[in-house]
Amino acid sequence: MDIFLNTIMNLGLSLLFGAVGILVLVVGYKIFDAIIPADFNKELEKGNVAVAIFLAGALIGIAIIVSQVVK
């Protein structure tokens, strides 16, 4: 019974930390979009690969920071 409860608790914590991580990524994107004067959504819709690579790098950086904080 203890194994079952521990498994359920760990699953719940994993889902919670995952949701927090995704929320922080979205907030980080919004902050990036507010600070930098370019309109990222328009540029991405136009197919601007440089903006896509820039945003990917920024989101990976934020994800690395969040993963270390969650540990």
PDB file of N, CA, C and O in Angstrom:
ATOM      1  N   MET A   1       0.821  -1.195   0.000  1.00  0.00           N
ATOM      2  CA  MET A   1       0.000   0.000   0.000  1.00  0.00           C
ATOM      3  C   MET A   1       0.865   1.259   0.000  1.00  0.00           C
ATOM      4  O   MET A   1       0.532   2.244  -0.659  1.00  0.00           O
ATOM      5  N   ASP A   2       1.970   1.227   0.735  1.00  0.00           N
ATOM      6  CA  ASP A   2       2.854   2.385   0.773  1.00  0.00           C
ATOM      7  C   ASP A   2       3.461   2.675  -0.598  1.00  0.00           C
ATOM      8  O   ASP A   2       3.649   3.833  -0.970  1.00  0.00           O
ATOM      9  N   ILE A   3       3.763   1.622  -1.340  1.00  0.00           N
ATOM     10  CA  ILE A   3       4.341   1.809  -2.671  1.00  0.00           C
ATOM     11  C   ILE A   3       3.334   2.511  -3.579  1.00  0.00           C
ATOM     12  O   ILE A   3       3.695   3.399  -4.352  1.00  0.00           O
ATOM     13  N   PHE A   4       2.071   2.106  -3.478  1.00  0.00           N
ATOM     14  CA  PHE A   4       1.026   2.723  -4.291  1.00  0.00           C
ATOM     15  C   PHE A   4       0.875   4.204  -3.958  1.00  0.00           C
ATOM     16  O   PHE A   4       0.791   5.037  -4.860  1.00  0.00           O
ATOM     17  N   LEU A   5       0.840   4.531  -2.687  1.00  0.00           N
ATOM     18  CA  LEU A   5       0.698   5.928  -2.272  1.00  0.00           C
ATOM     19  C   LEU A   5       1.904   6.764  -2.694  1.00  0.00           C
ATOM     20  O   LEU A   5       1.751   7.901  -3.138  1.00  0.00           O
ATOM     21  N   ASN A   6       3.100   6.198  -2.555  1.00  0.00           N
ATOM     22  CA  ASN A   6       4.306   6.913  -2.983  1.00  0.00           C
ATOM     23  C   ASN A   6       4.298   7.159  -4.488  1.00  0.00           C
ATOM     24  O   ASN A   6       4.694   8.227  -4.955  1.00  0.00           O
ATOM     25  N   THR A   7       3.842   6.162  -5.239  1.00  0.00           N
ATOM     26  CA  THR A   7       3.778   6.303  -6.690  1.00  0.00           C
ATOM     27  C   THR A   7       2.791   7.394  -7.087  1.00  0.00           C
ATOM     28  O   THR A   7       3.087   8.222  -7.948  1.00  0.00           O
ATOM     29  N   ILE A   8       1.628   7.394  -6.463  1.00  0.00           N
ATOM     30  CA  ILE A   8       0.622   8.414  -6.758  1.00  0.00           C
ATOM     31  C   ILE A   8       1.136   9.802  -6.369  1.00  0.00           C
ATOM     32  O   ILE A   8       0.942  10.767  -7.107  1.00  0.00           O
ATOM     33  N   MET A   9       1.793   9.900  -5.210  1.00  0.00           N
ATOM     34  CA  MET A   9       2.320  11.182  -4.767  1.00  0.00           C
ATOM     35  C   MET A   9       3.410  11.686  -5.723  1.00  0.00           C
ATOM     36  O   MET A   9       3.433  12.865  -6.077  1.00  0.00           O
ATOM     37  N   ASN A  10       4.304  10.793  -6.135  1.00  0.00           N
ATOM     38  CA  ASN A  10       5.364  11.183  -7.073  1.00  0.00           C
ATOM     39  C   ASN A  10       4.790  11.594  -8.425  1.00  0.00           C
ATOM     40  O   ASN A  10       5.281  12.534  -9.051  1.00  0.00           O
ATOM     41  N   LEU A  11       3.759  10.897  -8.870  1.00  0.00           N
ATOM     42  CA  LEU A  11       3.111  11.257 -10.129  1.00  0.00           C
ATOM     43  C   LEU A  11       2.481  12.646 -10.028  1.00  0.00           C
ATOM     44  O   LEU A  11       2.608  13.463 -10.940  1.00  0.00           O
ATOM     45  N   GLY A  12       1.808  12.899  -8.922  1.00  0.00           N
ATOM     46  CA  GLY A  12       1.200  14.214  -8.717  1.00  0.00           C
ATOM     47  C   GLY A  12       2.231  15.322  -8.670  1.00  0.00           C
ATOM     48  O   GLY A  12       2.031  16.385  -9.258  1.00  0.00           O
ATOM     49  N   LEU A  13       3.333  15.082  -7.974  1.00  0.00           N
ATOM     50  CA  LEU A  13       4.393  16.091  -7.903  1.00  0.00           C
ATOM     51  C   LEU A  13       5.033  16.325  -9.265  1.00  0.00           C
ATOM     52  O   LEU A  13       5.359  17.459  -9.613  1.00  0.00           O
ATOM     53  N   SER A  14       5.212  15.260 -10.032  1.00  0.00           N
ATOM     54  CA  SER A  14       5.781  15.410 -11.376  1.00  0.00           C
ATOM     55  C   SER A  14       4.870  16.250 -12.261  1.00  0.00           C
ATOM     56  O   SER A  14       5.338  17.121 -12.995  1.00  0.00           O
ATOM     57  N   LEU A  15       3.573  15.986 -12.189  1.00  0.00           N
ATOM     58  CA  LEU A  15       2.627  16.776 -12.976  1.00  0.00           C
ATOM     59  C   LEU A  15       2.609  18.233 -12.524  1.00  0.00           C
ATOM     60  O   LEU A  15       2.532  19.142 -13.351  1.00  0.00           O
ATOM     61  N   LEU A  16       2.678  18.452 -11.220  1.00  0.00           N
ATOM     62  CA  LEU A  16       2.692  19.812 -10.684  1.00  0.00           C
ATOM     63  C   LEU A  16       3.938  20.572 -11.142  1.00  0.00           C
ATOM     64  O   LEU A  16       3.837  21.702 -11.619  1.00  0.00           O
ATOM     65  N   PHE A  17       5.110  19.952 -10.997  1.00  0.00           N
ATOM     66  CA  PHE A  17       6.347  20.613 -11.409  1.00  0.00           C
ATOM     67  C   PHE A  17       6.381  20.837 -12.920  1.00  0.00           C
ATOM     68  O   PHE A  17       6.901  21.848 -13.391  1.00  0.00           O
ATOM     69  N   GLY A  18       5.827  19.893 -13.674  1.00  0.00           N
ATOM     70  CA  GLY A  18       5.743  20.078 -15.122  1.00  0.00           C
ATOM     71  C   GLY A  18       4.868  21.264 -15.494  1.00  0.00           C
ATOM     72  O   GLY A  18       5.214  22.052 -16.374  1.00  0.00           O
ATOM     73  N   ALA A  19       3.731  21.384 -14.817  1.00  0.00           N
ATOM     74  CA  ALA A  19       2.829  22.508 -15.078  1.00  0.00           C
ATOM     75  C   ALA A  19       3.483  23.834 -14.695  1.00  0.00           C
ATOM     76  O   ALA A  19       3.348  24.826 -15.412  1.00  0.00           O
ATOM     77  N   VAL A  20       4.188  23.849 -13.570  1.00  0.00           N
ATOM     78  CA  VAL A  20       4.890  25.067 -13.149  1.00  0.00           C
ATOM     79  C   VAL A  20       5.972  25.424 -14.169  1.00  0.00           C
ATOM     80  O   VAL A  20       6.145  26.595 -14.506  1.00  0.00           O
ATOM     81  N   GLY A  21       6.695  24.423 -14.656  1.00  0.00           N
ATOM     82  CA  GLY A  21       7.732  24.670 -15.657  1.00  0.00           C
ATOM     83  C   GLY A  21       7.168  25.256 -16.939  1.00  0.00           C
ATOM     84  O   GLY A  21       7.736  26.193 -17.501  1.00  0.00           O
ATOM     85  N   ILE A  22       6.055  24.710 -17.404  1.00  0.00           N
ATOM     86  CA  ILE A  22       5.422  25.231 -18.618  1.00  0.00           C
ATOM     87  C   ILE A  22       4.921  26.654 -18.392  1.00  0.00           C
ATOM     88  O   ILE A  22       5.052  27.509 -19.267  1.00  0.00           O
ATOM     89  N   LEU A  23       4.351  26.905 -17.223  1.00  0.00           N
ATOM     90  CA  LEU A  23       3.879  28.251 -16.899  1.00  0.00           C
ATOM     91  C   LEU A  23       5.033  29.254 -16.893  1.00  0.00           C
ATOM     92  O   LEU A  23       4.896  30.366 -17.402  1.00  0.00           O
ATOM     93  N   VAL A  24       6.163  28.860 -16.320  1.00  0.00           N
ATOM     94  CA  VAL A  24       7.328  29.751 -16.288  1.00  0.00           C
ATOM     95  C   VAL A  24       7.855  29.997 -17.703  1.00  0.00           C
ATOM     96  O   VAL A  24       8.283  31.108 -18.014  1.00  0.00           O
ATOM     97  N   LEU A  25       7.830  28.979 -18.562  1.00  0.00           N
ATOM     98  CA  LEU A  25       8.257  29.172 -19.949  1.00  0.00           C
ATOM     99  C   LEU A  25       7.346  30.164 -20.673  1.00  0.00           C
ATOM    100  O   LEU A  25       7.825  31.017 -21.419  1.00  0.00           O
ATOM    101  N   VAL A  26       6.049  30.054 -20.456  1.00  0.00           N
ATOM    102  CA  VAL A  26       5.114  30.975 -21.102  1.00  0.00           C
ATOM    103  C   VAL A  26       5.330  32.398 -20.594  1.00  0.00           C
ATOM    104  O   VAL A  26       5.338  33.346 -21.378  1.00  0.00           O
ATOM    105  N   VAL A  27       5.506  32.545 -19.282  1.00  0.00           N
ATOM    106  CA  VAL A  27       5.762  33.871 -18.710  1.00  0.00           C
ATOM    107  C   VAL A  27       7.088  34.425 -19.236  1.00  0.00           C
ATOM    108  O   VAL A  27       7.183  35.613 -19.546  1.00  0.00           O
ATOM    109  N   GLY A  28       8.101  33.580 -19.337  1.00  0.00           N
ATOM    110  CA  GLY A  28       9.387  34.009 -19.885  1.00  0.00           C
ATOM    111  C   GLY A  28       9.262  34.485 -21.321  1.00  0.00           C
ATOM    112  O   GLY A  28       9.877  35.480 -21.705  1.00  0.00           O
ATOM    113  N   TYR A  29       8.470  33.781 -22.114  1.00  0.00           N
ATOM    114  CA  TYR A  29       8.237  34.206 -23.500  1.00  0.00           C
ATOM    115  C   TYR A  29       7.538  35.562 -23.540  1.00  0.00           C
ATOM    116  O   TYR A  29       7.905  36.434 -24.329  1.00  0.00           O
ATOM    117  N   LYS A  30       6.534  35.735 -22.690  1.00  0.00           N
ATOM    118  CA  LYS A  30       5.807  37.014 -22.656  1.00  0.00           C
ATOM    119  C   LYS A  30       6.728  38.161 -22.230  1.00  0.00           C
ATOM    120  O   LYS A  30       6.633  39.264 -22.767  1.00  0.00           O
ATOM    121  N   ILE A  31       7.616  37.903 -21.269  1.00  0.00           N
ATOM    122  CA  ILE A  31       8.569  38.929 -20.835  1.00  0.00           C
ATOM    123  C   ILE A  31       9.528  39.267 -21.975  1.00  0.00           C
ATOM    124  O   ILE A  31       9.805  40.438 -22.234  1.00  0.00           O
ATOM    125  N   PHE A  32      10.032  38.237 -22.651  1.00  0.00           N
ATOM    126  CA  PHE A  32      10.908  38.461 -23.807  1.00  0.00           C
ATOM    127  C   PHE A  32      10.193  39.294 -24.859  1.00  0.00           C
ATOM    128  O   PHE A  32      10.772  40.224 -25.421  1.00  0.00           O
ATOM    129  N   ASP A  33       8.944  38.964 -25.124  1.00  0.00           N
ATOM    130  CA  ASP A  33       8.165  39.667 -26.137  1.00  0.00           C
ATOM    131  C   ASP A  33       7.927  41.121 -25.735  1.00  0.00           C
ATOM    132  O   ASP A  33       7.866  41.997 -26.598  1.00  0.00           O
ATOM    133  N   ALA A  34       7.792  41.386 -24.434  1.00  0.00           N
ATOM    134  CA  ALA A  34       7.552  42.755 -23.966  1.00  0.00           C
ATOM    135  C   ALA A  34       8.834  43.587 -23.966  1.00  0.00           C
ATOM    136  O   ALA A  34       8.795  44.783 -24.255  1.00  0.00           O
ATOM    137  N   ILE A  35       9.961  42.966 -23.646  1.00  0.00           N
ATOM    138  CA  ILE A  35      11.221  43.705 -23.532  1.00  0.00           C
ATOM    139  C   ILE A  35      11.795  44.060 -24.903  1.00  0.00           C
ATOM    140  O   ILE A  35      12.232  45.190 -25.121  1.00  0.00           O
ATOM    141  N   ILE A  36      11.794  43.112 -25.810  1.00  0.00           N
ATOM    142  CA  ILE A  36      12.407  43.316 -27.122  1.00  0.00           C
ATOM    143  C   ILE A  36      11.358  43.920 -28.064  1.00  0.00           C
ATOM    144  O   ILE A  36      10.243  43.406 -28.150  1.00  0.00           O
ATOM    145  N   PRO A  37      11.702  45.003 -28.769  1.00  0.00           N
ATOM    146  CA  PRO A  37      10.701  45.740 -29.551  1.00  0.00           C
ATOM    147  C   PRO A  37      10.176  45.026 -30.800  1.00  0.00           C
ATOM    148  O   PRO A  37       9.284  45.564 -31.455  1.00  0.00           O
ATOM    149  N   ALA A  38      10.669  43.877 -31.152  1.00  0.00           N
ATOM    150  CA  ALA A  38      10.185  43.163 -32.336  1.00  0.00           C
ATOM    151  C   ALA A  38       8.903  42.399 -31.994  1.00  0.00           C
ATOM    152  O   ALA A  38       8.689  42.013 -30.845  1.00  0.00           O
ATOM    153  N   ASP A  39       8.056  42.186 -33.002  1.00  0.00           N
ATOM    154  CA  ASP A  39       6.848  41.387 -32.813  1.00  0.00           C
ATOM    155  C   ASP A  39       7.162  39.955 -33.250  1.00  0.00           C
ATOM    156  O   ASP A  39       7.155  39.637 -34.440  1.00  0.00           O
ATOM    157  N   PHE A  40       7.433  39.107 -32.272  1.00  0.00           N
ATOM    158  CA  PHE A  40       7.870  37.741 -32.567  1.00  0.00           C
ATOM    159  C   PHE A  40       6.799  36.942 -33.301  1.00  0.00           C
ATOM    160  O   PHE A  40       7.114  36.179 -34.214  1.00  0.00           O
ATOM    161  N   ASN A  41       5.550  37.109 -32.915  1.00  0.00           N
ATOM    162  CA  ASN A  41       4.488  36.331 -33.553  1.00  0.00           C
ATOM    163  C   ASN A  41       4.378  36.634 -35.043  1.00  0.00           C
ATOM    164  O   ASN A  41       4.231  35.717 -35.851  1.00  0.00           O
ATOM    165  N   LYS A  42       4.447  37.914 -35.416  1.00  0.00           N
ATOM    166  CA  LYS A  42       4.387  38.273 -36.838  1.00  0.00           C
ATOM    167  C   LYS A  42       5.581  37.706 -37.595  1.00  0.00           C
ATOM    168  O   LYS A  42       5.439  37.181 -38.699  1.00  0.00           O
ATOM    169  N   GLU A  43       6.753  37.817 -36.990  1.00  0.00           N
ATOM    170  CA  GLU A  43       7.963  37.318 -37.652  1.00  0.00           C
ATOM    171  C   GLU A  43       7.916  35.798 -37.823  1.00  0.00           C
ATOM    172  O   GLU A  43       8.352  35.270 -38.846  1.00  0.00           O
ATOM    173  N   LEU A  44       7.391  35.107 -36.826  1.00  0.00           N
ATOM    174  CA  LEU A  44       7.282  33.652 -36.940  1.00  0.00           C
ATOM    175  C   LEU A  44       6.263  33.262 -38.006  1.00  0.00           C
ATOM    176  O   LEU A  44       6.470  32.295 -38.738  1.00  0.00           O
ATOM    177  N   GLU A  45       5.168  34.007 -38.094  1.00  0.00           N
ATOM    178  CA  GLU A  45       4.167  33.727 -39.128  1.00  0.00           C
ATOM    179  C   GLU A  45       4.725  33.959 -40.528  1.00  0.00           C
ATOM    180  O   GLU A  45       4.330  33.282 -41.477  1.00  0.00           O
ATOM    181  N   LYS A  46       5.649  34.922 -40.657  1.00  0.00           N
ATOM    182  CA  LYS A  46       6.284  35.183 -41.957  1.00  0.00           C
ATOM    183  C   LYS A  46       7.343  34.136 -42.290  1.00  0.00           C
ATOM    184  O   LYS A  46       7.847  34.099 -43.413  1.00  0.00           O
ATOM    185  N   GLY A  47       7.681  33.289 -41.324  1.00  0.00           N
ATOM    186  CA  GLY A  47       8.664  32.246 -41.577  1.00  0.00           C
ATOM    187  C   GLY A  47      10.094  32.680 -41.335  1.00  0.00           C
ATOM    188  O   GLY A  47      11.015  32.129 -41.939  1.00  0.00           O
ATOM    189  N   ASN A  48      10.300  33.644 -40.474  1.00  0.00           N
ATOM    190  CA  ASN A  48      11.638  34.147 -40.170  1.00  0.00           C
ATOM    191  C   ASN A  48      12.383  33.114 -39.312  1.00  0.00           C
ATOM    192  O   ASN A  48      12.105  32.958 -38.123  1.00  0.00           O
ATOM    193  N   VAL A  49      13.320  32.427 -39.932  1.00  0.00           N
ATOM    194  CA  VAL A  49      14.047  31.352 -39.257  1.00  0.00           C
ATOM    195  C   VAL A  49      14.963  31.896 -38.168  1.00  0.00           C
ATOM    196  O   VAL A  49      15.141  31.251 -37.135  1.00  0.00           O
ATOM    197  N   ALA A  50      15.541  33.062 -38.381  1.00  0.00           N
ATOM    198  CA  ALA A  50      16.447  33.645 -37.384  1.00  0.00           C
ATOM    199  C   ALA A  50      15.714  33.924 -36.071  1.00  0.00           C
ATOM    200  O   ALA A  50      16.250  33.677 -34.991  1.00  0.00           O
ATOM    201  N   VAL A  51      14.495  34.437 -36.168  1.00  0.00           N
ATOM    202  CA  VAL A  51      13.703  34.695 -34.962  1.00  0.00           C
ATOM    203  C   VAL A  51      13.342  33.380 -34.285  1.00  0.00           C
ATOM    204  O   VAL A  51      13.361  33.292 -33.057  1.00  0.00           O
ATOM    205  N   ALA A  52      13.017  32.369 -35.060  1.00  0.00           N
ATOM    206  CA  ALA A  52      12.681  31.065 -34.487  1.00  0.00           C
ATOM    207  C   ALA A  52      13.869  30.471 -33.739  1.00  0.00           C
ATOM    208  O   ALA A  52      13.704  29.920 -32.651  1.00  0.00           O
ATOM    209  N   ILE A  53      15.060  30.580 -34.312  1.00  0.00           N
ATOM    210  CA  ILE A  53      16.258  30.060 -33.649  1.00  0.00           C
ATOM    211  C   ILE A  53      16.554  30.857 -32.385  1.00  0.00           C
ATOM    212  O   ILE A  53      16.918  30.282 -31.360  1.00  0.00           O
ATOM    213  N   PHE A  54      16.401  32.172 -32.451  1.00  0.00           N
ATOM    214  CA  PHE A  54      16.612  33.026 -31.279  1.00  0.00           C
ATOM    215  C   PHE A  54      15.658  32.650 -30.146  1.00  0.00           C
ATOM    216  O   PHE A  54      16.078  32.497 -28.999  1.00  0.00           O
ATOM    217  N   LEU A  55      14.374  32.502 -30.472  1.00  0.00           N
ATOM    218  CA  LEU A  55      13.393  32.139 -29.445  1.00  0.00           C
ATOM    219  C   LEU A  55      13.637  30.737 -28.902  1.00  0.00           C
ATOM    220  O   LEU A  55      13.455  30.494 -27.709  1.00  0.00           O
ATOM    221  N   ALA A  56      14.044  29.821 -29.761  1.00  0.00           N
ATOM    222  CA  ALA A  56      14.342  28.468 -29.297  1.00  0.00           C
ATOM    223  C   ALA A  56      15.486  28.492 -28.295  1.00  0.00           C
ATOM    224  O   ALA A  56      15.422  27.827 -27.261  1.00  0.00           O
ATOM    225  N   GLY A  57      16.519  29.247 -28.593  1.00  0.00           N
ATOM    226  CA  GLY A  57      17.639  29.366 -27.659  1.00  0.00           C
ATOM    227  C   GLY A  57      17.232  29.997 -26.347  1.00  0.00           C
ATOM    228  O   GLY A  57      17.661  29.559 -25.280  1.00  0.00           O
ATOM    229  N   ALA A  58      16.401  31.028 -26.422  1.00  0.00           N
ATOM    230  CA  ALA A  58      15.934  31.693 -25.200  1.00  0.00           C
ATOM    231  C   ALA A  58      15.089  30.749 -24.358  1.00  0.00           C
ATOM    232  O   ALA A  58      15.254  30.689 -23.140  1.00  0.00           O
ATOM    233  N   LEU A  59      14.184  30.011 -24.997  1.00  0.00           N
ATOM    234  CA  LEU A  59      13.331  29.079 -24.249  1.00  0.00           C
ATOM    235  C   LEU A  59      14.129  27.914 -23.676  1.00  0.00           C
ATOM    236  O   LEU A  59      13.829  27.440 -22.580  1.00  0.00           O
ATOM    237  N   ILE A  60      15.132  27.451 -24.396  1.00  0.00           N
ATOM    238  CA  ILE A  60      15.994  26.394 -23.853  1.00  0.00           C
ATOM    239  C   ILE A  60      16.751  26.913 -22.641  1.00  0.00           C
ATOM    240  O   ILE A  60      16.895  26.199 -21.649  1.00  0.00           O
ATOM    241  N   GLY A  61      17.234  28.145 -22.710  1.00  0.00           N
ATOM    242  CA  GLY A  61      17.915  28.744 -21.559  1.00  0.00           C
ATOM    243  C   GLY A  61      17.003  28.856 -20.354  1.00  0.00           C
ATOM    244  O   GLY A  61      17.407  28.533 -19.237  1.00  0.00           O
ATOM    245  N   ILE A  62      15.778  29.310 -20.568  1.00  0.00           N
ATOM    246  CA  ILE A  62      14.816  29.401 -19.467  1.00  0.00           C
ATOM    247  C   ILE A  62      14.504  28.012 -18.922  1.00  0.00           C
ATOM    248  O   ILE A  62      14.392  27.832 -17.710  1.00  0.00           O
ATOM    249  N   ALA A  63      14.363  27.029 -19.811  1.00  0.00           N
ATOM    250  CA  ALA A  63      14.060  25.663 -19.376  1.00  0.00           C
ATOM    251  C   ALA A  63      15.188  25.077 -18.531  1.00  0.00           C
ATOM    252  O   ALA A  63      14.926  24.367 -17.559  1.00  0.00           O
ATOM    253  N   ILE A  64      16.430  25.363 -18.887  1.00  0.00           N
ATOM    254  CA  ILE A  64      17.562  24.874 -18.092  1.00  0.00           C
ATOM    255  C   ILE A  64      17.532  25.487 -16.702  1.00  0.00           C
ATOM    256  O   ILE A  64      17.761  24.795 -15.709  1.00  0.00           O
ATOM    257  N   ILE A  65      17.253  26.776 -16.629  1.00  0.00           N
ATOM    258  CA  ILE A  65      17.179  27.436 -15.322  1.00  0.00           C
ATOM    259  C   ILE A  65      16.046  26.852 -14.492  1.00  0.00           C
ATOM    260  O   ILE A  65      16.228  26.570 -13.308  1.00  0.00           O
ATOM    261  N   VAL A  66      14.876  26.667 -15.101  1.00  0.00           N
ATOM    262  CA  VAL A  66      13.724  26.115 -14.373  1.00  0.00           C
ATOM    263  C   VAL A  66      14.015  24.699 -13.903  1.00  0.00           C
ATOM    264  O   VAL A  66      13.653  24.335 -12.784  1.00  0.00           O
ATOM    265  N   SER A  67      14.663  23.892 -14.739  1.00  0.00           N
ATOM    266  CA  SER A  67      14.952  22.510 -14.341  1.00  0.00           C
ATOM    267  C   SER A  67      15.895  22.455 -13.151  1.00  0.00           C
ATOM    268  O   SER A  67      15.775  21.569 -12.305  1.00  0.00           O
ATOM    269  N   GLN A  68      16.827  23.386 -13.077  1.00  0.00           N
ATOM    270  CA  GLN A  68      17.744  23.404 -11.938  1.00  0.00           C
ATOM    271  C   GLN A  68      17.059  23.910 -10.676  1.00  0.00           C
ATOM    272  O   GLN A  68      17.388  23.473  -9.573  1.00  0.00           O
ATOM    273  N   VAL A  69      16.114  24.821 -10.828  1.00  0.00           N
ATOM    274  CA  VAL A  69      15.376  25.321  -9.665  1.00  0.00           C
ATOM    275  C   VAL A  69      14.458  24.239  -9.113  1.00  0.00           C
ATOM    276  O   VAL A  69      14.320  24.109  -7.896  1.00  0.00           O
ATOM    277  N   VAL A  70      13.831  23.464  -9.987  1.00  0.00           N
ATOM    278  CA  VAL A  70      12.893  22.425  -9.555  1.00  0.00           C
ATOM    279  C   VAL A  70      13.617  21.288  -8.851  1.00  0.00           C
ATOM    280  O   VAL A  70      13.058  20.664  -7.949  1.00  0.00           O
ATOM    281  N   LYS A  71      14.852  21.011  -9.250  1.00  0.00           N
ATOM    282  CA  LYS A  71      15.605  19.927  -8.604  1.00  0.00           C
ATOM    283  C   LYS A  71      15.714  20.251  -7.156  1.00  0.00           C
ATOM    284  O   LYS A  71      16.307  19.486  -6.395  1.00  0.00           O
TER     285      LYS A  71
END
